Amino acid sequence: MRNRRAWWTGLGTGCLGGLVLVGTGYLLTLAFGPGTGGPLKTSVVRWEEAQTVEANWGQMRFYFRGETALTTNALVAAAVVEPGKAVHRSHRHAEEEYLIVVSGEGTWQIEDRQLPAKQGDILYVEPWVYHGLVNTGTRPLIFAVVRYKSKGVPSPARPDDRPDEL
């Protein structure tokens, strides 16, 4: 879906700005302002300091976004997903990504497979592999996401014409 792709692409620009929630639960870029003026610097961002976006599935807390010394568009965030919900449907993108289950339980969606997800699990996702995580538990599922594109390394070409979100 284009809106979904625009959101991920917007997060990768290295700029700070606002997000808007669309009725279906997708986030997309609203108005990103000027960037930070260079790579991110060493810092600690506390839970309560992270930029928080509320959604019908829970909330996303953005810790770091933008350029680093070795990446063009790093994203580090935490999602709090309510029971029976997901941040979005299974999707894919050109960047590598790690998802780390901090607490709760759910179901990983990896291509056409579904696997149980529980506290302590870490999923590594190659570029262009469909993936997702649904909270199938009875309490909030918290997971961290780390996504990036390395500097000087071209993104793999789109492998086919399938949509980026299922």
Contacts in CASP RR format, 6 or more apart in sequence:
PFRMAT RR
TARGET T0000
AUTHOR 0000-0000-0000
METHOD contacts of the structure
MODEL  1
MRNRRAWWTGLGTGCLGGLVLVGTGYLLTLAFGPGTGGPLKTSVVRWEEA
QTVEANWGQMRFYFRGETALTTNALVAAAVVEPGKAVHRSHRHAEEEYLI
VVSGEGTWQIEDRQLPAKQGDILYVEPWVYHGLVNTGTRPLIFAVVRYKS
KGVPSPARPDDRPDEL
1 26 0 8 1.000
1 163 0 8 1.000
1 164 0 8 1.000
1 165 0 8 1.000
3 22 0 8 1.000
3 26 0 8 1.000
3 28 0 8 1.000
4 26 0 8 1.000
4 28 0 8 1.000
4 88 0 8 1.000
4 91 0 8 1.000
4 164 0 8 1.000
4 165 0 8 1.000
5 93 0 8 1.000
5 164 0 8 1.000
5 165 0 8 1.000
6 28 0 8 1.000
6 29 0 8 1.000
7 19 0 8 1.000
7 26 0 8 1.000
7 27 0 8 1.000
7 28 0 8 1.000
7 29 0 8 1.000
8 93 0 8 1.000
8 95 0 8 1.000
8 147 0 8 1.000
9 29 0 8 1.000
10 29 0 8 1.000
10 32 0 8 1.000
11 29 0 8 1.000
11 65 0 8 1.000
11 73 0 8 1.000
11 75 0 8 1.000
12 65 0 8 1.000
12 66 0 8 1.000
12 72 0 8 1.000
12 73 0 8 1.000
12 75 0 8 1.000
12 149 0 8 1.000
13 32 0 8 1.000
13 35 0 8 1.000
13 66 0 8 1.000
13 73 0 8 1.000
14 35 0 8 1.000
14 36 0 8 1.000
14 65 0 8 1.000
14 66 0 8 1.000
14 67 0 8 1.000
14 72 0 8 1.000
14 73 0 8 1.000
15 32 0 8 1.000
15 33 0 8 1.000
15 34 0 8 1.000
15 35 0 8 1.000
15 65 0 8 1.000
15 66 0 8 1.000
16 32 0 8 1.000
16 33 0 8 1.000
16 35 0 8 1.000
16 36 0 8 1.000
16 65 0 8 1.000
17 30 0 8 1.000
17 31 0 8 1.000
17 32 0 8 1.000
17 33 0 8 1.000
18 29 0 8 1.000
18 30 0 8 1.000
18 31 0 8 1.000
18 32 0 8 1.000
19 27 0 8 1.000
19 28 0 8 1.000
19 29 0 8 1.000
19 30 0 8 1.000
19 53 0 8 1.000
20 27 0 8 1.000
20 28 0 8 1.000
20 30 0 8 1.000
21 27 0 8 1.000
21 53 0 8 1.000
21 54 0 8 1.000
21 55 0 8 1.000
21 56 0 8 1.000
22 28 0 8 1.000
23 56 0 8 1.000
25 55 0 8 1.000
25 56 0 8 1.000
25 57 0 8 1.000
25 88 0 8 1.000
26 88 0 8 1.000
27 53 0 8 1.000
27 55 0 8 1.000
27 60 0 8 1.000
35 66 0 8 1.000
36 66 0 8 1.000
36 67 0 8 1.000
38 67 0 8 1.000
39 67 0 8 1.000
39 68 0 8 1.000
39 69 0 8 1.000
40 64 0 8 1.000
40 66 0 8 1.000
40 67 0 8 1.000
40 68 0 8 1.000
40 74 0 8 1.000
45 63 0 8 1.000
45 64 0 8 1.000
47 61 0 8 1.000
47 78 0 8 1.000
50 61 0 8 1.000
50 62 0 8 1.000
50 63 0 8 1.000
50 77 0 8 1.000
50 78 0 8 1.000
51 61 0 8 1.000
51 62 0 8 1.000
52 59 0 8 1.000
52 60 0 8 1.000
52 61 0 8 1.000
52 62 0 8 1.000
53 59 0 8 1.000
53 60 0 8 1.000
53 62 0 8 1.000
55 87 0 8 1.000
56 85 0 8 1.000
57 81 0 8 1.000
57 82 0 8 1.000
57 85 0 8 1.000
57 86 0 8 1.000
57 87 0 8 1.000
58 79 0 8 1.000
58 80 0 8 1.000
58 81 0 8 1.000
58 82 0 8 1.000
58 85 0 8 1.000
58 140 0 8 1.000
59 79 0 8 1.000
59 80 0 8 1.000
60 77 0 8 1.000
60 78 0 8 1.000
60 79 0 8 1.000
60 80 0 8 1.000
60 87 0 8 1.000
61 77 0 8 1.000
61 78 0 8 1.000
61 79 0 8 1.000
61 80 0 8 1.000
62 75 0 8 1.000
62 76 0 8 1.000
62 77 0 8 1.000
63 76 0 8 1.000
63 77 0 8 1.000
63 78 0 8 1.000
64 74 0 8 1.000
64 75 0 8 1.000
64 76 0 8 1.000
65 73 0 8 1.000
65 74 0 8 1.000
65 75 0 8 1.000
65 76 0 8 1.000
65 77 0 8 1.000
66 72 0 8 1.000
66 73 0 8 1.000
66 74 0 8 1.000
66 75 0 8 1.000
67 73 0 8 1.000
67 74 0 8 1.000
68 74 0 8 1.000
68 148 0 8 1.000
70 150 0 8 1.000
70 151 0 8 1.000
71 148 0 8 1.000
71 149 0 8 1.000
71 150 0 8 1.000
71 151 0 8 1.000
72 148 0 8 1.000
72 149 0 8 1.000
72 150 0 8 1.000
72 151 0 8 1.000
73 95 0 8 1.000
73 147 0 8 1.000
73 148 0 8 1.000
73 149 0 8 1.000
74 146 0 8 1.000
74 147 0 8 1.000
74 148 0 8 1.000
75 145 0 8 1.000
75 146 0 8 1.000
75 147 0 8 1.000
75 148 0 8 1.000
76 144 0 8 1.000
76 145 0 8 1.000
76 146 0 8 1.000
77 144 0 8 1.000
77 145 0 8 1.000
78 102 0 8 1.000
78 142 0 8 1.000
78 143 0 8 1.000
78 144 0 8 1.000
78 145 0 8 1.000
79 87 0 8 1.000
79 141 0 8 1.000
79 142 0 8 1.000
79 143 0 8 1.000
79 144 0 8 1.000
79 145 0 8 1.000
80 140 0 8 1.000
80 141 0 8 1.000
80 142 0 8 1.000
81 87 0 8 1.000
81 133 0 8 1.000
81 135 0 8 1.000
81 140 0 8 1.000
81 141 0 8 1.000
81 142 0 8 1.000
81 143 0 8 1.000
82 135 0 8 1.000
82 140 0 8 1.000
83 135 0 8 1.000
83 136 0 8 1.000
83 137 0 8 1.000
83 138 0 8 1.000
83 139 0 8 1.000
83 140 0 8 1.000
83 141 0 8 1.000
84 134 0 8 1.000
84 135 0 8 1.000
84 136 0 8 1.000
84 137 0 8 1.000
85 134 0 8 1.000
85 135 0 8 1.000
86 132 0 8 1.000
86 133 0 8 1.000
86 134 0 8 1.000
86 135 0 8 1.000
87 132 0 8 1.000
87 133 0 8 1.000
88 132 0 8 1.000
88 165 0 8 1.000
89 132 0 8 1.000
89 165 0 8 1.000
89 166 0 8 1.000
90 109 0 8 1.000
90 130 0 8 1.000
90 131 0 8 1.000
90 132 0 8 1.000
90 165 0 8 1.000
90 166 0 8 1.000
91 130 0 8 1.000
91 131 0 8 1.000
91 132 0 8 1.000
91 164 0 8 1.000
91 165 0 8 1.000
91 166 0 8 1.000
92 127 0 8 1.000
92 128 0 8 1.000
92 129 0 8 1.000
92 130 0 8 1.000
92 131 0 8 1.000
92 164 0 8 1.000
92 165 0 8 1.000
93 127 0 8 1.000
93 128 0 8 1.000
93 147 0 8 1.000
93 164 0 8 1.000
94 127 0 8 1.000
94 128 0 8 1.000
94 149 0 8 1.000
94 155 0 8 1.000
94 156 0 8 1.000
94 158 0 8 1.000
95 127 0 8 1.000
95 147 0 8 1.000
95 148 0 8 1.000
95 149 0 8 1.000
95 155 0 8 1.000
96 124 0 8 1.000
96 125 0 8 1.000
96 126 0 8 1.000
96 127 0 8 1.000
96 147 0 8 1.000
96 148 0 8 1.000
96 149 0 8 1.000
97 124 0 8 1.000
97 125 0 8 1.000
97 131 0 8 1.000
97 145 0 8 1.000
97 146 0 8 1.000
97 147 0 8 1.000
98 122 0 8 1.000
98 123 0 8 1.000
98 124 0 8 1.000
98 125 0 8 1.000
98 144 0 8 1.000
98 145 0 8 1.000
98 146 0 8 1.000
98 147 0 8 1.000
99 122 0 8 1.000
99 123 0 8 1.000
99 125 0 8 1.000
99 131 0 8 1.000
99 132 0 8 1.000
99 133 0 8 1.000
99 143 0 8 1.000
99 144 0 8 1.000
99 145 0 8 1.000
100 120 0 8 1.000
100 121 0 8 1.000
100 122 0 8 1.000
100 123 0 8 1.000
100 143 0 8 1.000
100 144 0 8 1.000
100 145 0 8 1.000
100 146 0 8 1.000
101 117 0 8 1.000
101 118 0 8 1.000
101 119 0 8 1.000
101 120 0 8 1.000
101 121 0 8 1.000
101 122 0 8 1.000
101 133 0 8 1.000
101 141 0 8 1.000
101 142 0 8 1.000
101 143 0 8 1.000
102 119 0 8 1.000
102 120 0 8 1.000
102 142 0 8 1.000
102 143 0 8 1.000
102 144 0 8 1.000
103 119 0 8 1.000
103 139 0 8 1.000
103 140 0 8 1.000
103 141 0 8 1.000
103 142 0 8 1.000
104 118 0 8 1.000
104 119 0 8 1.000
104 135 0 8 1.000
104 137 0 8 1.000
104 139 0 8 1.000
104 140 0 8 1.000
104 141 0 8 1.000
104 142 0 8 1.000
105 116 0 8 1.000
105 117 0 8 1.000
105 118 0 8 1.000
105 119 0 8 1.000
105 135 0 8 1.000
105 136 0 8 1.000
105 137 0 8 1.000
105 141 0 8 1.000
106 116 0 8 1.000
106 117 0 8 1.000
106 118 0 8 1.000
106 133 0 8 1.000
106 134 0 8 1.000
106 135 0 8 1.000
106 136 0 8 1.000
106 137 0 8 1.000
106 141 0 8 1.000
107 114 0 8 1.000
107 115 0 8 1.000
107 116 0 8 1.000
107 117 0 8 1.000
107 133 0 8 1.000
107 134 0 8 1.000
107 136 0 8 1.000
108 114 0 8 1.000
108 115 0 8 1.000
108 116 0 8 1.000
108 117 0 8 1.000
108 121 0 8 1.000
108 123 0 8 1.000
108 131 0 8 1.000
108 132 0 8 1.000
108 133 0 8 1.000
109 130 0 8 1.000
109 131 0 8 1.000
109 132 0 8 1.000
109 133 0 8 1.000
109 134 0 8 1.000
110 123 0 8 1.000
110 125 0 8 1.000
110 129 0 8 1.000
110 130 0 8 1.000
110 131 0 8 1.000
110 132 0 8 1.000
111 129 0 8 1.000
111 130 0 8 1.000
111 131 0 8 1.000
117 123 0 8 1.000
117 133 0 8 1.000
117 141 0 8 1.000
123 131 0 8 1.000
123 133 0 8 1.000
125 131 0 8 1.000
127 155 0 8 1.000
127 156 0 8 1.000
128 156 0 8 1.000
128 158 0 8 1.000
128 159 0 8 1.000
130 166 0 8 1.000
133 141 0 8 1.000
133 143 0 8 1.000
135 141 0 8 1.000
149 155 0 8 1.000
END
